[in-house]
Structures are given as C-alpha cells and as structure tokens.
Amino acid sequence: MEIVEQKQDDAIHNIIKVFLAQMNSAVKISEIIMTHTEEDNELTGDHIISGLIYRLMIPMTDEDINDSFNTADEILNGLEDEENSEEEESDESDELEEYEIPKVSRKLKTNSCECDICKKVRECILKYDTYETYDPLVTRFKDSIKKTCIKHNIYL
C-alpha cells in the first residue's frame, strides 16, 4: 500500500513541478512583453494573459525547460522548508491594491513592438480561439485562460 501511495505522491509532485515550470516561463514572457510596452512600467493582467497564451501555444526551448524546472525545484524546496519552519514572517508594508472587475468588456491590450517574441504573442492571441488541444492538462490550461478572460470581461 505504501508503494502505491508513494507513486501517487511522486506523480502529483511531478504534475505540480510541470505546472510551476510552465507558470514561471509564462511570467518571464509576460515580463518581456511589459518591458517592450512603452506606456507600462508595471506588470498587468494583460501582460500575464499574453504570456500564458504564448506559453500555451509556443513550446519551450530546452534551455527554457531546464531553467523553469530548476526554478520549480527551488519553489518546491522552499515550500518544504517553509512547512518545516515554525517562524512566520509578516511584512506589513506590502499593501494590496483593490481590484474591481470591469463592468464593460474590453479587448486584451497588446504592444506594438516588432521583436520576435512580441510579434509571436500577437499572432498567438489571434489564433487562440482556434488552437486545438489534445492533452487534458493543456486543455485545462487553455480553459483557465478563457475563463479568466470571461470573468474579467476581456476578449481577445
């Protein structure tokens, strides 16, 4: 029985690791998009959604995979260390801004940068609705992007 439980735990750990690696890579793309957008100096939901769409549709390079898996390992190890630590740190200087879901639908904001990544992001956004997924996890990833856009009144 313990062997089966260990295999299940390992499988869950690996799925979480892949998810974290995917998110890490998407955030890196989002940051590139942000730095290539003239009027934005802060990461926005539009940048994040764009990065997620790009990462959904464009496979990672071997280097991206290695970097993202290393970061995922660091995050998972950090979570384990945090669970083992009794100390809690609180930083009262971090204030969260209030966010209201817009009542009016709006188009996802994109930049006009002509670098390869930004051009590919715009192309992916245009093709997002027709992008076919065959893997259940990839389908869930795509569906979560779609649900987020719907919830926040953003259309592509």
Buried (B, 14 or more C-beta within 10 A) or exposed (E): EEEEEEEEEEEEEEEBBBBBBBBBBBBBBBBBBBEBBEEBEEBBBBBBBBBBBBBBBBEBEEEBBEBBBEBBEEBBEEEEEEEEEEEEEEEEEEEEEEEEEEEEEEEBBBBEBEEEBBEBBBEBBEEBEEEEBEEEEBEEBBEEBEEBBEEBEBEB
